[in-house]
Amino acid sequence: MRITVFRRLMAEEFGQTRAETLASDHVLSGLGGRTIEQALADGVPAKEIWQQVCGEFDIPAERR
């Protein structure tokens, strides 16, 4: 998954502003205690990050 696709999915799920806030501020234990932005900067694949976001926020399977 490309980062642009990941960011689009985040914006569709949470709205642009909340998606940006979550990406910069919300720490996910499944990402080693990093934020989304930190994980992306560290080279974690966007698909893996999306899977962690989906689990954390109980996103329905049809939108995963």
Buried (B, 14 or more C-beta within 10 A) or exposed (E): EEEEEBBEBBBEBBEEEEBBEBBEEBEBEBBEEBBBBBBBEEEBEBEEBBBBBBEBEEBEEEEE
